[in-house]
């Protein structure tokens, strides 16, 4: 284990270095390289094979490969920082570029005059906003990945699943933006392929072992060998990107599919909650990343024509998606608030439905109103239609939210509502059941809603205190029972409710504490009634037994029994 800790620490430092270098590279490219290129009335794109394509403002519909600058040949796989340095060092106001057409290979010679363009405040502000959104969202995702890795390595150093995820998160942080732009600029060097292969391999194995470190089904043990060629394949640069994405996502979903039978076999408990949190994080992250890819085709190729809001939405959705996935796994593996999974998932789904409904209503109403206004006044009014659509969407937001959240509360219930329902049932149990049976049922309800590691109920009797029901303990002196709550009704104390910590080792939340406060008076009253009712029945049964014994002796002619 010390070796693994040292290896993780070194990987952590390398990941931080990659993120820092990627950020510096992005700053230099945006504020040093691109202005130099723009002064020559040209632009460039980085292609998938690592080569730089050139576009000239005088020929906007053509792409070229750069062959030489002022007669000096350049490397076909020239890196972006080197391109900026060579163009800036070119002497004279006119720079000659020897190019070849991207499609035909026909040589083309361009002579571009270097002209320092005046700074357009609006264009500069737009560039700064796009760059700031990209860098901040990218650094957010990287920071979350690094933080999750650190917490897993720190809090679960002996858990092999947690360590696999910790290494995978470090590798992932080293290969997304902003480090990704640096790797692209330097032509996808071998370190990028190695890091990508390693983190993909670690991620596959970790998903297969999650959460208890056991392969389910057992045949998934072959992943230890099969995942090696898979990880290498999805990281190769000469393979079709669509095929790589299909294989990568197919592999991940195939491994994640094994969690379904694992979940079904488990009883309600810690491991089920871990799978819920991990599934929630993965599903939410996948939806956010998917939304980013859906919006991606709507971005124009020309950077000058891009919509700032749409651009920021794409980068923010992608980065948030990359951040949500490790957060779900972090909560699952560190067992932080595991029992809040159901509440978080249902509320998140409810708000997602509300957002979707409001968005659809706004979009549809805006289009319909735009058509209506055009028919009435004979011209378009984009602003008026958008404003009216927003007013309609705002009007339905509150009732839609109330309806959806009300339905989720009614369908799934919260601890307080469910405890109130249990309190009503206890009054009926008190008339028909013994105190032990009432206490046993009460502990079942408490276990379902509060999830203590142990619980017990002690009933006060005239001469002593009697343990009448317990879960996962056999004595009231068990050190696991750390919470003592007096069971008191309007007539006074009846007994004591003993609780252990939550089974996930977290504190009870506010709703749970309010729920137990709601239960205590009803439970105390039910125990008092059951004790009195059962005590009366026991005394009457004892009298009947004595009378039967006397009659039996009289009929048999035996000695007259002494009065009780």
N, C-alpha and C positions, 0 to 999 in steps of 0.2 A: 504493500500500500504506500509506503514512503516514495517508491519509484513513481507510482501513478500520480501522486500529489506533485512531485517535482515536474513530471511531464506535463501535467495540467497547467502548472504555473508558467512554464516556458511557452506553452501554446497560448496562454492568456496574454503574455507580453507580446508575442508575435502578432496576435489578433489586434491588440491595441495599436501596435506599430503600423499594421496594414490600414487600419481605419484612419490613423493620423496622416499617413502618406497619401491615402486616397483623397482626403479632404484638402490637403495642400495641392495635390494635382488638379482637383476640380477648380480651386481658386485660381491657380495659374492659367489653366486653360481658358476660363471665362474672362479673366481680366488682363491677361497678357497675350495669349496666343490668338484668340479670336479678334481682338482689335487690330493686331498686325495684319491678319488675313483680310479683315474688312477694309482696311486702308487700300488694298490692292483690288477692291471690287470683286473679290472671289469668296467662295465659301468651301467648306469641306465636310465630308461625312466619313465615319469609320465603318467600313463594311464588316460582314461577319467573318471574313477570312483574315482580318487584321490589317488589310490595306486601306489607304486613305484615298478616297475619290474626291476630285476637284470639280466645283461648279463655278462658272463665270457668270457675272450679271449680264454680260453681253450675249451669252448663249445659255439662257436659264433652263432649257429643255434637254441639255446634254450633260453627260458625266464623263470625266476623263481620269486617266491614270497619270500621275506625275512621273516624268522621266528625268528631267534636269531643270536646274535653276541657274540662269545666266550661263548656260553651256556646261555646267558641272553636273555630272550624273548623280542621281540620288538612289538610295536603296528603295526597291519597290515596296518593301515593308517598313518604310520610314515611320518612326514614332511621332506622335503629335508634338511633344515638347521639342524634338529635333526639328520638325517642320517650322515651328514658330521661330526657333533660333536662326535657321538658315534664311528665312524670309526677312527677318529683321536685320541680318548681317549683310544682305544683298546691297551692293553699292548703287548709288545713283537714284534718281527719281523714277526711272523706268526699270521694271524687272521682267526679264524674258523667261517664260515658262514653256518648256518642251513637254507636250502632253501626248497621249494616245487615246483615241475614242474607246470608251468602255465596251461597246458592242462590236465595232468593226475593227478596232486596233489601228485605225488610220492615224498617222501622226498629225498633230496640230501644234502650231506655235502661236502663243499669245504674248503680247507685250502690254503689260498693265502698268499704269502710272500710279505711283504711290501718292495718295492724297489724304492728308489728315482731315478726317471728317469732323464737322462741328458736333458737339455733344448735344443730342436731343434729350432734354430732361424726361419727356414722357417715355421714350424708348429705353432710356437708362433705368428709369423706375420700373418699367415692365420687366427688363432683364433681371434687375435685382430681386424683384418679387419671385420670379420663376426660379432663380438660382437659390434664393433663401428657402423657398418651400421645399425644393429638392434636397438641399443639404440638411435642413433641420429635420425633415421627415426621415431621411436616411440615417442620420445620427440618432434619432429617436429609436428606430428599429435596432440599430447596432447596440445602443446603450441597453435596451431591454434584453437583448440576447446575451450581452456580457454580464449583466446583473443576474439574470437567471442562471447562467453558468456558474457564477461566483457563489450564489446562494446554495445551489445544488452541491457543489464541491465542498462548501463550508459546512452545511448542515447535514448532508448525507454522504460522508466520505467513505462509508463502508458499504454503501448500496451500489452494486454494479450497474443497475439500470440508471440510477441518477448520474453516475459518472459517465456513462455512454452519452446521455443527453447533454451533459456538461461539455464534453469534447465536441459533440455535433454542433452545439450552439456557437462555440468559438469558431469552428470552421465556417459555419453559415454567415456569421458576422464578418468574416474576412473576405467573403465572395459576393456580397450584395453591395449596392451603392451606399457610400461613395467609393469603397475599394474597387468595385466592379469597373468603374470608368477608368481607373488606373490600369487594371489588368488588360482592358480592351486597348487602351492607348499604347501599351507595350507589346501588343500582338499575342495576347494569351500565352504568357511564358509557362514553362513546365511547373513552377511552384503552384500556379493556379489550378492546373489539372490534378496535381497531387492532393492539394487541400480539398478540392471538390470531391474527389474520389473517397477520401478518408471520412469526411463528414457525412456523405451519403451512406457509406457502409455502416458507420456508427449509428446513424438514425434508423436504418432498416432493422438492425439487430435490436436496438433499444425498443422500437415499437413492437417487435415480436416478443420481447421479454416482459413488457410492461403488463401489470405493475409489480408482480411478485418475483420476477427473475426466472420464471419457468416457461418453456416453450409450450404453447397450446395452439393447435394440436402438436403432438410430439414430432410429427414429420417436419415441422418448421425448423428443427435443428439443422437440417441441410442448408439453411440460409447462411450458416457460418461459412460455408464454402461457396455456395451459389451467389451470394451477394458480392463477392470479390469481382468476378467478371462483369456483373451488372454495374457496379460502381465505376469500373474503368470505362465501360461502354458509354455511360451517360456523360462522361467527362471528356471524351475525345473531341477534337476540334474538326476533324475531317468527316464527321458523320452528320447526316441530315438532322437539323435541329428539331423538326417536327417529330421524327422518329425517336429521338432521344427523349423528348418531353413525354411522348406516349409511353415509352418503356419506364421512365422514371415514375410518372404518376401511377401507371398500372402496377408497378411493384409496390409502391407505398400503399395504394388502396387494397391490394391483395393481402398485405401484411395486416393492415388495419381491420380487414374483414374478419380476421381471426378473433378480434376482440368481441364480436357478437356472440359466438357460442360460449366464450369465456364468461361474458356478462350474464348469460342465461343460466349458467351452471352455478354461479355464486349466489349465496343467500344475501339478504339485505345486510350490508355491513360496510366496513371501511373500503374494501377493494372495489365494490360496486360504485361507491362515491368517487373513488379515484378515476375510474373509467368514465364516469359522467363528466367530471371536470376536464379531463383530457379531450373527450369527444366534443365538449362545448368549445374549448379553445381551438381545436382543429377545424370544426365546422364554421365558427365565426371567422377565423382567419382565412379559410378557403373562400367563403362568400365575399369577404372584403377584397381579396386578391382577384377573384373572378370579376367583381364589379369594376376593378381597375382595368382589366383586360377588355371588358365590354366597352368601356369608354375610350380605350386606346385608339381604335380605328377612326374616331371622330376628330382626332388631333391632326391638323394639316401638316404636311411635310415642311412647309416653309416656316421657319422659326418666327419670322416677322408677322405672320398671320395667325399665330396661335392665340387661343383664348386663355387669358390668365387664369380665370376661375376653373375652367376645364382642366388645364394643365396641373394646377394645384390639387384638384380633386383626384386626378389619377395618381400622382405621387403620394398623396396622403393616404388614399385607400390602400395602395400597395404596401406602404410602410407600416400602416396600422395592422394590416393583415399579417405581415411578418412578425409583428410584435405580439399579437394576441395568441398565436400558436404556442410559443414558449411559456407564456404566462399561465395558460391552462395546465400545461404539464408541470410547471413549477408548483402551482397550488396542489395538484394531485400528489406529487412526490414528497413535498414537505408537509403534507396533511394539514394545510392551513384552511380552516373553515370548510372542511369537507361537506358537512351536513347542510351548508347553504346552497349546494349545487342546484337542488330542485327549484328553490326560490329565484336564484339568479337566472336560470335557464328560462323559466316561465315568464319572468318579467322582461327579459331581453327579447324573447319571442313576441311578447305582447307589444312592446315598443316598436319592434320591427314591423309588425302588422300595421300599427297606427301610422308609422312613417310612410309605408308603402301606400296605404289608402289615401293619405293626405297628398302625397306626391302625384298619384294617378289622377286624383280629382283636380288638383291644380293644373296639371298638364292638359287634361281633356277640356276643362272649363276655359282655359286660356285660348286654346285653338277654336273652340266653338264661339266664344265671344269675339274673337278676332274676325271670324267669318261673318258673324251677325253685324258687327260694326261696319265691316266693309259693305255689306248689303244695304245697310240703313243710310250711311253717310257717303258711300261711294268711294271711300279710300281706306287704306289700312291704318290701324292705330295700335302698333305693337305695345307701346307703353300702357295704354288704357286697358287693353286686353289682359296683359300680364298683371297689372294692379288689381283688376276685378277678379281675376283667377286667384290671386293671393288672398283677397278678402274672403272669397268663398271657402278656400282651403282652411283659413284661420277660423272661419265659422264652424266648420265641421270637426276641427281638431279636438276641442274639449269634449263634445258628446261621444266622439269615436273613442277617445282615450278612456272616458268613464265606462263605456260599454265593454271594451276589451278587457280592461283591468278588473271590472266587476265580474266578468265571466270567468277570468282566470282564478279570482279569489273563490268564486262559487264552485268552480270545477275542481280546483286543487286545494283550496283552503289554506289559511295561515294557522300557526300554532294556537293563537288566541281563540279563533273561531272554533277550531277542532276541540280545544279544551273546554269551551263552554258547552259544546254538544255532549262531551263526555260527562260533564257535571250534571246534566239533566238525567243521563242514564243511571248515574250512581244512586239517585233517589229511589229508583225502581229496584236496583239491586239490594239496597239496604233492607227492603221488606221481605226478600225471599232468600237471600244468601247469608252465609256466615261471615263474620268479620275477616277471616282469613281469605275467603273467596273474593270479597270486595277489595281487600288490599292487593291480592294477586292481580286482579283485573286492572286496578289503578296503576300498578307498576308496569303492566303491559302498555297502557296508554302513555305513561311517562317515558318509557323506553322508546316508543315509536316517535314521539314528538321532541324529546330532549336528548336522546341518545347518550345516557350516562354510561360510564364504564361499569358501574355497579349501583345497586339501589336496594333499600330495605325499608320496611315499615314496622315500627315498634308500637304496641298498644298498651296503654296504661291500664292496669288491673288494681283491685283494692289492695293487694299485698305485694305486687311486683310490676315489672315492666316486661312484656312478653313479645318476642320476635314472631310475628305472624306471617310475614311474607318477605322474600329476599330474592335478588337476582345477582348471580355471579359472586356472591359472598355467602358465608355460612355463619358469621358472627357479627354482632353490632360493633365489636372492637376492631374489625378489619381496618387497616390503615388506608385502604382505598376509599373508604367512606369519609369524605372530608367536609361535606355540607350537611348541617343539621337544621331542619326546618320544623318548627313546632306546628303540630296539627291542632288548630284551635277553632272552635265555632263560637256561637253566641253564649253558650253555657260554660265555656272554659276549655282547657287543654284536654285532648283525647289521646294523643300519642306523639310520635316523632317520625318524620320522613327523612331518611338518610340517603344522600346522593354522593356518587363519586364524580370525578372530573368527566368532561365530555370524552367520548371514546376517541376523538381525534386530537385530544390533549389541548383543546382551545377553550376559552371561557364561554360560558353560556351567553347568547346574545340577548338583546333587550326584549325581543318578542318572546323568547323562551322563558325569561324571568317573569314577564307579565302573565304568561300562560300558567306558570306554576302558582303564581299568586291567585289567579282565578280558580285554580283547582282546589287549593288547600281548604277553604271553608266548606266546600261541598263534600270533599273527602272526609273531613273531620265529622261533619254531620252524619254522613252515611255510616261511618264506623261506629258512632255513638248509637244510632238507631239499630244497626245490625247487632251490636253487643247487647243492647237491652232486649231486643226481640229474641235473639238466640239464647240469652240468659234466662228469659221467661220460659221459653220452650224447653230448655234443659231442665229447669226446676219442675215444670209440669210433668215431663217425662220421668223424672226421678220419682215423683209422687205416684204416678201410675205404676211404675215398677214395684214400688213398695206395697201398694194395694194388691197388686197381682200376687206378690209373694205371700201376703197374709191370707188371701183367699185360698191359695194353694195349700197352705198349712192347715187351715180350718177344715177344708174338704178332706184332707188326708188324716185328720184326727191327731195331728201332732200338737206339740206344745204351742201355747199361744205366743206369738212373736211379741217381743218387747216393742213398745212404741218408739218411733224414731225421734 
